[in-house]
Amino acid sequence: MARMGVFICWCGANIAETVDCEAVASYAGALPGVTIARSYKYMCSDPGQRLITDAIQEHKLSGVVVASCSPRMHEPTFRMAAASVGLNPYMLEMANIREHCSWVHTNRREATEKAKDLVRILVEKVKRNQPLQEIEVPVTQRVMVIGAGIAGIQAALDVAAAGYEVALVERQPSIGGHMAMLDETFPTLDCSQCILTPRMVEIMQSKNITLHSYSEVEQVDGYVGNFKVKVRHKARSIDMSKCTGCGDCWKYCLARNKISEPSGPAAPEESPAEVAEKVDTLLEKYTDRAGMVIGLLQDVQNEFNYLPQDTLVYLSVKSKIPLSRLYAVARFYNGFSLEPRGKYIIRVCLGTACHLRGGGRIADAVVRELGIEHGETTADKLFTLERVNCLGTCALAPVITVNDKYHGKMTVGKMMKVLEECAREKPEQVGVEEAQIV
């Protein structure tokens, strides 16, 4: 024979203002199997919990229903109280008459009727509950993280830092997810690669992380703490242990280039004499050309003001650096341009410090004055406007550069003067409030 106890919480005015708690308690007391029904202003308080524990002992209750707020808040509280006087904690259930009644209804009568229904349902449930005993099972001290975007990467690093083994599974050939495709991040406008790349390096260096890229989870069996996961590694057609990231396989892959086999770069003798002479002179400075791709491209761009296609082809042939790698680096870094640029390269910093001090207004003023957007060049090839996320001189914010000469503490008026000087002076003569970077 069930001996049930029902306890209705007012939750101050949260419940009692809309639900007639006394009427609900009176209704519950008449339900079959209910031995005692009480209401109290704050059932989760010490006096409220004592009301429950005293009733369990005095009336030898076999089950308890507490009608109050969400079980997510106080179910552990009430179950611990029940367990403290010998009642199996799983013989106590909560009816949510706050979120389900008082907070979603304005009609007091209807809210009260709904609360009565919820209490009645929970009473019948507890009658059918069986006492449960907590058990302990061995847990495999390993973690699998599915998806190696920035969230998955950070989760894997955090778990690995705690000393646990991590299997990181990513279905794409490379990790990084959508963040790797972004130019900048909100709200600081920092370069996404500046945030992501160090994490990617940490993944490869961590002894506790095993990366399964170009792989997919096919089957998951087991239970919490003891899962068995089947991971399918997709065919790569290359030996990853020998891969150096040169990019040749991507360039010559016939599966990717289905129309025709890609033709090789032009022979050196087909390149213009001026290009050949300048590139040959630049190459003489480098002994480890494959490891100095960025430096090589910087020198080429300084020489031609951008990276012409015929120059990159000649550079690839002479340096034996794959053309695909040269283009990969050139497209990855915003500092390189594959299109002709103006005589004056104006870079406006929109990093956090510059943005807060008016960098955006300066950028807008330049756009209006020159009639070009970020990344564009004026028709007379005089100006190119670029937006950058940091110039490393936050103390002088807002900052702009003209052909790598720094101008700090800028205003819209000063910016207009700089543009006027650029229009009538040679690049090496331009220098208003320059800042020396040490």
N, C-alpha and C positions, 0 to 999 in steps of 0.2 A: 504494500500500500504506500503510495507516494505521499510524502509529507513536504509540501512546498512552502517556501517563503518568498514573498514578493515585496520589493522595496522601491518606492517611487521617490526620485530625487527632484527637488524644485530647481536645482542649479541656480539659486538666487531667483532673479526675475527671468532668466533665459528661457526656462520652461514654464514656470508658474504663471507668467504673464499671459500666455496663450492657452496653456493646457490646465484644466482643473485637476490638479494632482490628488486632492482629497477624493474626488469622484472616481478617479482611476484606481486609487487604493481600495476604496469601498467595493468597486466592481471586481477587482482581483481577489478580494477576500471571499467572495461568493463562488469563485470558480472551483470545479471539482479538484480535490487533491490539495488545495491551498490551505495551509494551517494558520499562517499569519501573513498579514499585509499591512505595511506601514509606509508613511511618507515622511520625508525630512528635507530641510532646506538645502543642506550640503551633504550628500551621502558619501562623498569621497573624503570628507574630513575625518579626523580621528573619532569624534563622537558618532558620526555616521557609520564608520566601519565597525565601531564597537556595538552599535545597534544590530548590525548583521551578525557578528560573531556571538553576541549574547543570545540572539534568537536561535541560532544553529544549535547551541548547547542546550538551551532551555527546552526547545520544542523538538529536539532530535531530528532536525530537518534533513531530508535526503536530497534536496535540490534547492537552488536559489535563483531567482530572476531579479536583476537590478535594472530598473527602467530609468535611464538617465541620458548621458551624452553618448558620443561614439565609442564603441569598444576599442578603437585604436588609441584612445586616450587613457582609459582607466580599467580596462579589462584585467591587465596584470595586477593592478592595485587590489581589486575585489577578489580575484582568485587567490592571491597570496593571503588575504585576510581569511578567506574560507579555509585554506589549507592550514592556517595557524591553529585552528580549533578542530582539525581532524576530518573536514569534509574534502572529498576529492575535488581539486580545483576545476576539473572539467565537468563537474555537476553544477557549475554556475555559468549562466549566460546573461548577456546584456541586451535589453531592448532599447534601441536608439530613438527616444521620443523628443530629442532636441533637434538634431539635423533633419529628422524625418517628419516631425510634427510642428513644433513651435516655431522653428526658423523658416518654414516654407508655407505656413498657413497664417491667415489673418482672422479667420472665423473660429472663435473659441470653441463653439460647440462641435464643429467638424474636426478640429484638431484633437479635442478630447476623445471623440469617438474613435479616431484613428489610433490614438495612444492605447485605448482599451483593446483594440484588435491586435496591436503589436504585442502587448503583454500576454494576451490569451494565447497567441501563437507560440511565444517563447516558453510559456508554462508547459504547453503540450510537448514542445521539443525536449525540454529538460527531463520530463517524465520518461522519455525514450532514450535519453543519454545513457551511456555506459561509462563507468569509471575507467580512466586511462592512466597508465603509468609511463612516466618519462624513461626513455632508454638512451643509452649512449652507443654510438656506432663508430668504428674507426673511420677517419677522414683522410683521404689522399691529400698530402700536402703539396699539391700542384694546382695551378690555375691555368685555364685557357681563356684567352681574350680573342673574340671573333671580330675582326675588322680593325685594320691598322691605320685609321684616320688619326687625327690629332687626339681625339678622346681615347681611342684604343691604345695609342702609343703611350699617353700619359698614365693610363691605368696599368699597363704592363710595367712601366718604369717604377710606379709606386709599389706594386706588389713585389717586384724584383728587389727593390731597395729594402723591403721588409724581410728579405732572406728566403723567399719562396721561388720555386721554379715556375716559369711562365712559358706557355706555348702561345705564340701570337700568330693568328691565321689571317691572311689577307688574300682575297680572290684576284686582285690585280697583280701584275708583275712587280710593281713598286709600291712601297708604303707611302703614306702621306694624305691619301684621300682627297677630298675636295679642297682642303686648305692649301694643298700644293698648287692649286690652279689659281689662287687668289693673288692679287698684286699687293694688297694691303689689308689690314685688319682694323675693325672698329673696337674701341673709340680712339685709340692712339694713333691710327694710321701707320703703324709700324709695318715693315715689310714682313709678309707672312713667312717667307723663307728664313728670315732672321730668327723667328720663333721656332719654326718647324725643323730646320736643318740640324741644330744641335741635338734635338730629341731623336732624330733619325740616326745620328751618329752614336748616341748613347745606346740605342737599341742594338746596334751591331756590336758594340763593345761590351755589353753586359754579359757576364758569364751565366746569369740566371735566366736569360731569355733565349728561346729557340724560335727563330722566325720561319714561318712557312708561307712564303709569298707564292702567288700564282697557284693557290690551293683553295679548296672549298670543303666545308663540312658536309658530309654525306649522311651520317647517321649518329644519333646520340642515344645511348642506352644507360641503364643504371638509375641512380637516385642521388639526392643531394649529398655531396661529399664523396661519392663513389661513382662518378660518371665514366663511361667508356665512349670515346668519340672516334669515329672513323673519318679521316681526312684524306681527300683525294688530291694528289699532287699532279697538276696538269703537265703534259709533255712540253718541254722547252726547246728541244732540238739542239741544245748546247750543254756543255759540261760546266756547271756553275762553279766548280772548284778551280777551273782554269780561266774563268771570265775576268777580264781586266777592265771592262766597261769602255772599250775602244769605240764601239758603235758600228763596226764594220758589218756585223750580222744584220743590224737594222737597215743599213744602207743597201745591202745587196740581197735582202730576203726576197725570194721570188714569190713566196706566199703572200707577202704584203704588196709587192709591186707586180700585180697579175697581168697588166697590159703588156709590158715588155721588160726585159732585163735592163736595169738602169745603166746608162752609159757612164764610163769613167770620166774623170775631170779632164779638161783640155790640157794638151801637152804644153810644157813651159815655153816652147818656141812660138806658140800661138798667142801668147800674152803680149800686151803692148810693151815696148822697150822701156818706157818710163816706169811702168809698174814693176817689171822684172828688176830693174836697177835699184829701185827703192826697197823692195822686199828683200833682195839679196843683201843689201847693206844692213837691214834690220836683223836678218838671220845670223849675221856674223857675231852678234852680241850674245847669242844663246848657245850653250852647250847641251843642256837638257831641254830640248824643244818640246817634247811631249809633256813635260811637267811644267811648262811655262806658257800654256795656251793663253791664259788671261793677259799676261804681260805682252805676249806677241800681238794679240788683238788690240791692246791699248796703244802700242806703238804704231800699228797700222792705221788705227783710227786717228791718232794724232797727226799722222802724215797726210792722210787723205780727207780728214774731217768726218769720215764715215767709213763703213766697211763695204767697198764695191765688190760685186760678185766676181769679176775677173781677177781681182786681187786675192780674194779668198781661195779661188781655184788654184792660182799660181802658188800661193802660200802652202796649200795642202800638198801639192806635188813636190815642192822643194823641201818641205819639212817632214814629209811622210806622215803627217798628222791627218787622219781621216777628215774629209770635208764635212761629214755629218757631225763630227765632234766640234769643229769650228763653228758650225751653225748652231749647234746645241748650246754652246757657251754664249754665243752672240745673242741668241734669243732669250736666254735665261736672265741675263743681267740687263737691267734697264739702262745702264751706262753705255751700252753699245747701240749703235744705230746702223741698220742695213739700208737706210734711205738717205739721200743727200741732205745735209743740214745747212743751216744758215751760217753766215760769217760770225755771228754772235750767238752763242748758246746761253740762253737765260734759264737758270734753274731756280725755281721758287720753292723754298722749304715749307712743307705743310705738316711737319712733325708736331708733337704735342705742344712744345714751348712756342714754336712759331705760330701755330694755329691759334693759341690762346691770346697771342699778342698782335693779331691782325694779319697773319700771313695769307689768309683766305682773301681778304680785301685787296691785298697787293696783287695776288694772282688774278683776281677778277678785273682789276684795273689794267693789267697788261693784256689780258684777253680782249678787253674793249678797245684799247689803244691800237693794238696790232691787228685785230680782226682774225686771230687764229686761236685754236683751242690747244690744250696741252698735247704735246707730241707732234704738233704741226709746224710747218715752216712758211714764212711769208713768201709771196709770189716772187719778190725780187731777190730771194735767197739771202736776205740780210739778217733775219732773226729766226731762231728756233726756240720755242717755249717748251720747257720740260718741268714736270712736277716731281719732287723728290720727298722722301719721308724723313730724312735726317741729313744735315750737313755737318754735324758734330760741333756746332758752336751755339749751344742753347743759351749761353749767357748773353749773346749778342742778338737774340731773337727780336723781331723776325729777320731772317737772313736770306739773301739771294746771292747767286754767283753769276758772273758774266765771263765766259771763257775761263772758268776755274779761278777767277779773282773774286774774293769774298767782299760782300757789302753788308754790314751789320746794322741793327737798329733802324731798319728801313721804315719809311712811311710811303704813302701813295705819291706825295709830292716829290720825295727823293727819287722814287722809282721812275717818275716821268723825266727827271733831269738825267738819270742814267741812260734812258732810252735816247734822249736828245744827243747826249755825248757820243753814244755808240753810232748814231746816224752820221756823225761828222768826223769822227776820229778813227784811227787805226786801233785794232784790238789791243795791242800792247800798251796803248796810251790810256786805256780806260781804267780808272781806279778811284772810286769814291768811298771813303771810310773803309778801306780794306782791313781785314782781320787776319793776322798771321796765325796759322795753325801749327802748333808745336806738338 
